[in-house]
Amino acid sequence: MKNIKFVLQYEGTRYDGWQKQGNTENTIQGKLEAVLSRLDGREVEVHGSGRTDAGVHAYGQTANAKLETEKSAEEIKEYVNAYLPKDIAVVDAREVSMRFHSRLLAVSKTYRYRIRTGKDREVFSRNFVWHLGKPLDLSAMRMAAEKLVGTHDFLPFSSMKKGKKSTVRTIESITVEQVGEEVHLTFTGDGFLYHMVRILAGTLAEIGLGERSPQEIPEIFDARDRKKAGQMAPAQGLALMQVVYEK
């Protein structure tokens, strides 16, 4: 038995998200498990670093699976890539400690959200950006981002309901950059709640449009009410960039 750590890229456009679900076979986890089960001759369970929503992409999703095959990590990578759909790829595979778990041992994750501010639509990026088509006030967005960085209860910036599980997370950094006709929002933190990055992106976009003020951020935290935060940005603009396991 060996434990293999995978780093994957995928375009999430035509998938129902990362997590395997009973009502659909069209998930990233499901596709990877099917190929690994064929390779290993038994049912294989894949653990991902976290769930990505339907339509969300990844440049650095991390997963692990325990296999009985005699193949090397490189041979496993080659086999898997030969049978995966062309919009999913393993970019790295290596044998790790049997104690390694891609979700439980993750130290930080980085997501990037792309907003197109140019007026004209760009056909070839349509599945990877939120076409807003309006200029954004980056200085106001950066001011708001500073208020979001740190350790807070991010319940109002998620689709989670109040419950026993902690909704406190730490955001290490948020960068707001103009890249051509796009604004890139990059979030790094120790973990993110359900829909959290998309709601943060939507809230920052509303601030950039002048529809709300950076000073509202502390009020949203205090209210602990999802309705006080901004809209949830569309899925296609979001990508998981990197998962880190040790500082």
Disulfide bonds with the S-S distance in Angstrom:
none
